[in-house]
C-alpha cells in the first residue's frame, strides 16, 4: 500500500510541476490481488479435489473482475491504472516469494 501511495504522490507532484503524469495506481486492485494471492497460496495446497481447486481459482478471478469493473465504472481509475496495479502486485509477490525462499523460513 505504501508503495502505491508513494508512486501516486510522485506522479501528482510531477504533473503539478509541468511534467507528464505517471499512471495512478489503484489501491483497491493492488490490495485485492495481494489478498487473492495470499489466500490461494494458503488454501490451494490443502484442497485435494481438482474441481474444487478450479472453482476456487475461478471465484478468485471473478472477485478480481468485480473489483476492477466497479473501479472502472465508478470512474475512480483508468484501465492503465488497473494494469499498473496488477503489475505492481505481481512484482511485489515475486519479490516476497524470492525473499521467503532465500531466508528459508
Secondary structure, DSSP 4 states (H G I P E B T S, - for coil): -HHHHHHHHHHHHHHHTTSPP-PPPPHHHHHHHHHHHHHHHHHGGG---HHHHHHHHHHHHHHHHHHHHHHHHTTS--HHHHHHHHHHHHHHHHHHHHHHHHHT-
